[in-house]
Amino acid sequence: MSDRKILKGLLVIGLISFPFTVKKPRTLEWMFIYVAQSILGSLLGNLAVANKLIAYPVRISRKYHTSLIYECLFYPMMGVIYNRWTRTSKGMFIKLLMLVVPTTILEMIFEKYTRLVKYIRWNGWATFLSVSLSLLFMRALGSIVRRWTKGQSQP
């Protein structure tokens, strides 16, 4: 299967999954987490590419040098899913591993067998650590937002 077909397949899967990720209740909260995680992912992705840590030889658009499908679709959805799963703070780290380990393994498979991602001065541990820390950061941000909006009705 060509790398472009894999990207298109991932895009379709992501777009189909999106409405189920940010569904009610708490749609506003989930959208906030989604946008914040997307901004964080874009900033970190651009920094990693600019510092020649990682490269994306095959991309959905030649205009962008990062993986837009991951940074603006899957990565933010992971943030929302993690916040939904851990809203009551039970099993935070097990749930973190349930998201980060498969993501890391999938990226390592893509790096080895496709041209979707190329490690320059990067590795699977760097992915594992950066994604884990960013999800924990967004979890903390989500907790703050929940405290601020506690008792307010959401449409």
Secondary structure in CASP SS format (residue, H / E / C, confidence):
PFRMAT SS
TARGET T0000
AUTHOR 0000-0000-0000
METHOD secondary structure of the structure
MODEL  1
M C 1.00
S C 1.00
D H 1.00
R H 1.00
K H 1.00
I H 1.00
L H 1.00
K H 1.00
G H 1.00
L H 1.00
L H 1.00
V H 1.00
I H 1.00
G H 1.00
L H 1.00
I H 1.00
S H 1.00
F H 1.00
P H 1.00
F H 1.00
T H 1.00
V C 1.00
K C 1.00
K C 1.00
P C 1.00
R C 1.00
T H 1.00
L H 1.00
E H 1.00
W H 1.00
M H 1.00
F H 1.00
I H 1.00
Y H 1.00
V H 1.00
A H 1.00
Q H 1.00
S H 1.00
I H 1.00
L H 1.00
G H 1.00
S H 1.00
L H 1.00
L H 1.00
G H 1.00
N H 1.00
L H 1.00
A H 1.00
V H 1.00
A H 1.00
N C 1.00
K C 1.00
L C 1.00
I E 1.00
A E 1.00
Y C 1.00
P C 1.00
V C 1.00
R C 1.00
I C 1.00
S C 1.00
R C 1.00
K C 1.00
Y C 1.00
H C 1.00
T C 1.00
S C 1.00
L H 1.00
I H 1.00
Y H 1.00
E H 1.00
C H 1.00
L H 1.00
F H 1.00
Y H 1.00
P H 1.00
M H 1.00
M H 1.00
G H 1.00
V H 1.00
I H 1.00
Y H 1.00
N H 1.00
R H 1.00
W H 1.00
T C 1.00
R C 1.00
T C 1.00
S C 1.00
K C 1.00
G C 1.00
M H 1.00
F H 1.00
I H 1.00
K H 1.00
L H 1.00
L H 1.00
M H 1.00
L H 1.00
V H 1.00
V H 1.00
P H 1.00
T H 1.00
T H 1.00
I H 1.00
L H 1.00
E H 1.00
M H 1.00
I H 1.00
F H 1.00
E H 1.00
K H 1.00
Y H 1.00
T C 1.00
R C 1.00
L C 1.00
V C 1.00
K E 1.00
Y E 1.00
I C 1.00
R C 1.00
W C 1.00
N C 1.00
G H 1.00
W H 1.00
A H 1.00
T H 1.00
F H 1.00
L H 1.00
S H 1.00
V H 1.00
S H 1.00
L H 1.00
S H 1.00
L H 1.00
L H 1.00
F H 1.00
M H 1.00
R H 1.00
A H 1.00
L H 1.00
G H 1.00
S H 1.00
I H 1.00
V H 1.00
R H 1.00
R H 1.00
W H 1.00
T H 1.00
K C 1.00
G C 1.00
Q C 1.00
S C 1.00
Q C 1.00
P C 1.00
END
